[in-house]
Amino acid sequence: MISLKKYLDTVGTGLTQEREAEEGDLLTTTLGAYRSALMEMGSCSLDACPGLGNELKQSLGQLEARLGGGVTREAVEETEGAVQQQLQDWGRRTARHYQEKAGEVKEILIVMARTAESVGARDQRCAEQIDRVTMRLKKIANLEDLTEIRASIESSAAELKTSIDRMTAEGKAAIDQLRAEVATFQTRLDQAEQVASCDALTGLRNRLSVEGHLERRLAAGAAFCAAIIDIDRFKQVNDRHGHVAGDELLRQFATELKSACRSKDIVGRWGGDEFIILLDCGLVEAEAQIERLSAWVCGSYKVEGVSGPIQLQVDASIGLAESRPNEALKGLIARADAEMYRQKAAAKAGGGAVRRS
């Protein structure tokens, strides 16, 4: 941003027309890169904190849209200050969010510690009562009157039974309470885990979650395939119709993608307009599945634009790669990504078949 402001301060101060044109091209390129960086920061915030990331993404998207018109020094300064404020506010909210989640875990530990303490105290009381009964029984051995012996034994037996019954009831109550409280916290933690693994915009698994599945499959050594899906010309949708329309298209596309996949497939958003599918099968079966999926998700979509509904014809390029023994995650994704770009190039040249690797 500093370089943009310096340029805007010096533009037109004695430069030749050719130099002004070069500087103008440089500003356009730099401004485009900065706008892309703002959108990427918003996307990354969804991975960092899915519960709060979408709010930051939308805010940065609005700031990015401001730079799409005429650029002035004032507009650049205003955008810079707004971005800094947005990031600072989001950082504080995110810190509080994770502090609350850590607090929930602490609460579970405290509940378990208190339950263990109460069980220990209960057992101590019962042990003391049993000790008293034992001492009484020892005294009975020294008695000679059978009637007195009988009465003492009956009294001791009744007291012992009462103690055992109370110990059983208190133990059951303590365990039931512990189960109920742990179940409540487990539900809350499950919900938090679900949010943490979910892409806030599309509802699919986020990149972090998919990478975890990838690492486990690669470590297990089982054969599987990874498919990278990229929506063709998606940037044009954002540029022509705005990011609201682009986000709506991503949501609809994700819904169609999920419905076209099998229940055992792992489907996620890889980033931006890229999606990923993990298929637990060999390459031949995966190719057939991807061909069917491609026919399903490509086609006409209707989204709400700035001036009303828009009909979009959507195509996608898909790169498919089968895992190899002892291959790292980056290698597999790089091969799938390369095949996706090859297919995109082939589609522009008139081809369009799903590529394999």
C-alpha positions, 0 to 999 in steps of 0.5 A: 500500500505504501508503494501505491500511495507514493506512486499516486503522490508522484504521478504526473510530476514531469514524467514522459508519456511513455513513462506515465504509461509504464507507471500506469501499467505497474499500478494496475498490476500492483493494484490487481495483486493487492486486491487478490491478496485481500480476497486470499486473506479472506479465504485463509481466514475461513481455514484459520477460524471457520466460525468467524472467517466468513465475516472477515472474508465478506468485509475484505471483499467489500474493501476489495470492491472499492478499489475496482473503480477510480483509484485516488490517494484518499481511496488507497489510504482509506482502504489501508486503514480499514484493512488494518482495523478489520484484521485487528478486530478479527484477530481479537475476536478469534483469540476470544473464540479459541479461549472460550473453546479452551475453557470448555475443555477445562470445564470437562476436566473440572467436572471429572475431578469433582466427580472423582473427589465426591466418589472418594469422599463417599467411599471414605464414609462407607469405609468408616461405617463398615469399620464400625460394623466390623468392630461390633462383630468382633465384640459379638465374639465375646458375648455369651448370651445367644439372644444378645448375639442374635440381636447384635448380628441382626442390627449389624447386618441391617446397618451393613446393608443400609451402608451398601445400598447407600453406597450403590445409590450414591455411586449410580447417581454420581456416575449418571451425573458424570455421564450427563455432564460429559455427554453435554460437553461431548456434544458441544465439542463435536459441534465445535469440531464439525465447525472447525472442519467445515468450509463456512461458505459452501458447507463442504469439508475445508482444506485442513480437514481434507489434508488430514484425510489425505495424510491418513490415506497416504500413511496407510498405503491404500490405493485411492485417487484425488481429483482437483476441480476448477470452475472455468472462467470463475474470475469473470463472474466476480469481475462482471457480476460481483463477489456476492454472485460469485459466492452464490455460484460456489455454494450452488456448485458445491451442492451439486458436487456433493450430490453427484458424489458417493457417500464414501467419497470425501468432498471438500473446498480446496480454495477459491474456486477449486474443489477436491474429491478423494475416491477410495478406488483405482484409476479406472473406476475413478475415471468413470465416476469423474466422467459422470460427475462432470456431466452432472455439475457442468451446465446452467446455473442461476444466481442473483446479481446486482441488477437481478437474476443471472443465468450462467453457463458453467464448465469445470476442468478436472485433474485426476491422479492416483496415489503412488507408494511412498508418495507425499501429499504435495506430490499427489496434489501437484500431479492432480493440479497439473492434469487439471491445468492440462485439461483446461488448456485442452478445453480451450483448444477444443478438447475436454476429456478428463486427464489421468495421472 
